Amino acid sequence: MLQPELVLDAKATLGEGPCWLDESNRLLWVDIDGETVNLFDPATGENKPRHIGQRVGAAVQRENGGLLLALERGFYFYDLNTNDLTPLGDPEAGIATNRFNDGKCDPAGRFWAGTMALDKEPGNANLYRLNRDHSIEHVLSGVTTSNGLAWDRERAVMYYIDTKTKKVQAYDYEEASGAIANPRTAVTIVDRAGSPDGMTIDQEGMLWIALFRGWRVIRVNPATGERLAEIAVPASQVTSCAFGGSRLDELYITTARTGLSEEALKEQPYAGGIFCVKPGVEGAPSYMFHG
């Protein structure tokens, strides 16, 4: 079993959404409950947090400069120089029981982000797509906790996790329009293994899935459901992962410490940290928003 290295003892409440920035060789990540967007430089070990003032579900790089954020109250552009937030819209304005959670850009530069039901009421959340013209489209309903997203190398399949289902769903994906169709189950996680959270995909088309309360990231073949490899993480609440480094051969892993007792934190003192491992395969890039 692969063993990762702790690269940042962040002690994040709810570390999430790792996203590699090629131009600056830094890792973009968020602490959802800490309300911060973070830029981590692996070369120096320096992490620069930016306090946003809302829970931050996801952050991605914007082609036109700055970042695009999915906050608890909708989509915003964020200027890294001035710290200004520019609202783009909130498709769930007035729904106090939901907040935005994980999000990611597709290969065409559209931003996909979903919500989660804070009261854990099944089926009350949704998945949305922010298009390059800044229009917001509703994609899926009946979601409970919207989480990981990934697209295959051929740009023909989208993978999606609604954590409550314990499954990874595959959809036919049309790059030109962003349309998805023909849902089917690609991976099922057994109850004792934890719950599927964030994920990424490698150049061989295999999925890397973070297991919340599962102490690990697993590599799975989505065509067969076969588990191919595991990364043992010294933190129970593993939230997401993304490939980074100059060759995209380093897997960065985020974790959380929210809800852990003092006894549990003694057992896992680096919970909320960021870990890194070279898994022996190169991964998909983190796409930016083209708009």
Secondary structure, DSSP 8 states (H G I E B T S, - for coil): -B--EEEE----SBEEEEEEETTTTEEEEEETTTTEEEEEETTTTEEEEEE-SS-EEEEEEBTTSSEEEEETTEEEEE-TTT--EEEEE-TTTT-TTEEEEEEEE-TTS-EEEEEEETT--TT-EEEEEE-TTS-EEEEEEEESBEEEEEE-TTS-EEEEEEGGGTEEEEEEE-TTT--EEEEEEEEE--GGG-EEEEEEEBTTS-EEEEEETTTEEEEE-TTT--EEEEEE-SSSBEEEEEEESTTS-EEEEEEB-TT--HHHHHH-TTTT-EEEE--SS-B-----B--
